[in-house]
Amino acid sequence: MNVAVIESLDREGRGVAHVEGKALFVEGALPRERVEYELVKRKPSYDGGRLVRVLRESAARVAPRCAYFGVCGGCAMQHVEPRAQVAAKQRVLEDALWHVGKVRAETLLAPIHGAAWGYRQRARLSVRFVPKKGGALVGFRERRSTYVADMNRCEVLTPRVSALIAPLRGLVSGLTLRDRVPQIEVAEGAETVVLVVRNLAPLTADDEAVLRAFADANGVQFWLQPAGPASARPFHPLDAPPLYYTLDEYGIRLYFAPTEFTQVNHAVNEILVRRALALLAPRAGERVLDLFCGLGNFALPIAAGGAAVIGVEGHPGLVERARANARANRLAAQFQVADLFDPAACAALPRCDAMLLDPPREGAIEVVKAVAAPGPRRIVYVSCDPATLARDAGVLVHVGGYRLAAAGIANMFPHTAHVESIALFERQ
């Protein structure tokens, strides 16, 4: 029998132990638990284990709410009490900052969190027609697998979206091109739900009739996407309300297309925007750069306070969307296209009094390397990957002359191992 005492959780939510000096990762095990495990992977630097039995249980262990937990790969931490999930993510951030960037935050910010269930307003659902399963499967992929989980609901999707999974299985099963629909992307706004069908073949007249009837019966709008994201177009009904979410504190409405990036958790996003602006403290008349600005999620609230905002984004479509959102909200903000992974483009950025960064998982290494003295007085960095945040923090602190004044996490994805974080850098 293999037995280990779990020491911590890693960034994927796995229990970490050390056996004979070698790291061991056990899925489903929690810190301070004594567990029996089966060895399933041997590598030179670590082993992987499958949890067999918990011999001494952690006080943080709870019964998973979802019947598909453990099979579905959408969640990794439903067996962990929500407050313990937040604490574990905070430790992941702190460990990354120290071990990768060799920095520590002077102040740890209180974690941002919201509803633990029914929070997810965006999802990319996989689709597969499997006759042995009785028809089409619609949902998330199984854990560490390309198979689609056999599920009829989802506890982290909003109730309105979760309730569509079972009907969608029936819908796809009834299409003539049921073997040619690999995914359905879901986007929920304040007034409508859009379902983007990735169709690898043209719909027949019968298929179109089925989609129209489903949309009318369920109060959703279908889009069709025959190729890449840019090919997505509304199908039915054409007079549906547009997708948008609100930032009520600033009186802002942000419109978006279903294939454009927005945060999946609008409630936590609103709190995150509020904290980012409180840390950035933009003043009226100051010039503020919002880099990787997307559709204006941070830039427009900054503009509402009177600062002169320049939003920079690499995707032309998002820049056009940001400009349209500025016009719709009657706010003065500039938006421009630039490749923020290009050193020359980063070196050409205008000087500013304050800077906000919200990069993708790759981080903002070329931007932080280009920040030259005297540089902005404050930089707020919103991150979806602790490792790249830590790497960039090391450059800002050890090369750029900044101090890491504060950092903390935002639990944007409860029950997953995903860590969203925010950090404040101030000029020394």
Steps between C-alpha positions, in 0.01 A plus 500: 500500500635845402434763768591868507425812706397788275683827558333750265304550179669579171375745237284225343328420831690174554627392840879524533710270717862386508581132515867404542596850393298493178195716429170315478180648354170337600177622340218545750724506811506799736764653728554323834319190378655157534406311187540167333586537132573296190808598303395577142792702366875491553722782379863579585405801712150408627236230530126513439250320717130414497316540827376164632388584853522786748639365827492831686262762359557875478250735665486681164359196317134528396267288290504615134172656396514381139416141410757512218794620711801277452397411145434844351817704456329834555568507875794378706423620855134433586621274782666804665301740719472832311694709754778242495505522119560873525778452757667239278493733201649780707787268591550407133537870421741566788711195412521602134602856586783376720622193314472646149544874546688509833257765626254527784204735523521755779124465553279202430164619372179346629384241245224596258224245480134467414241226462650150510234344274311605188751773419632407156345702216731381225602149397626303204305175503636202312260295288527142381239267353540160669229249402606263782414780747159549345583802286694823533710595801527871581720629781857528622764243419580225745798557724827451309310360202362598161167329577196714577354447846153342505322781686160666507572805716788701643512655847744779411316621190218744568168319553368630169798363306520175699136429418586508128742204507241220490286670230814565294581129505163433344540785254836377366377141482221616271722686252605345171853633560520370858843351421624839378439714810808481730411782738240749614626819660269662756496869592246649740441873520269712706204438269579204279684170458685432175595150383771491235481174305828394342367340184757321281244459221212717375164454671216346304160667487377245758794581731427871474136437592607298806733777619233767455245298697752436781595868520137611516407238761799570727539875459855487360673627188700272270814606318673279244879471474602307186874582531710704747356737763485787248250299292236493777176671397149529653252244367174521697333708625662797331320752721626361834636752755876552475737336746627734770599510865496796734736669741228656710729701728623694197175504304666313214356243261754290306380333181674191364469230237473138621844408361676804651687470828323602818536368852277199569391633840343844462433549871862440602620702201313804632672468839835451325450820298418691818816375672719566198386862484540544876861376476580695185345819644483681164460875529306730272726624224764228542599284208429132562600211276271196504699227327330184369186709542255268323159655456557770766430315825746715697557791261145629503463512881836683510372746239182551702718645777648765272840351417631506143499131405682334213399137459732274301404158368642262241169387351349756262148369553521558874635852444199576281274356769669716767451812288135414449455444875658840570256665261203310643593615851589854389851475639820651364763230459753418230560145376772379269631173356852385590673166547595508867721194456721697257793677672497785245129565550544501877794739481281740298222518757434855624608603848231495763429584864345161578472168319262205516597161357253217436692257277414144394674202658823582318541806719648838406874443495575735209293776658671481839844486337412818309388698806777760527580759765328700622210273399144516633461566870274196538443180306204272568544154351197270464614146430348165405826309558703532823821376335513768229392767750787392725748504211392850398497617862863395529588726205306796636654471846857387433555689174233768475536648847145434618384348826222243520272694730206257507366181345203270542271259319157527344309171509360541150457122454384333825554122517773515234874538553509816287660793685414855398701763684570872525820679599603860564849625415617843613803696391769496772 
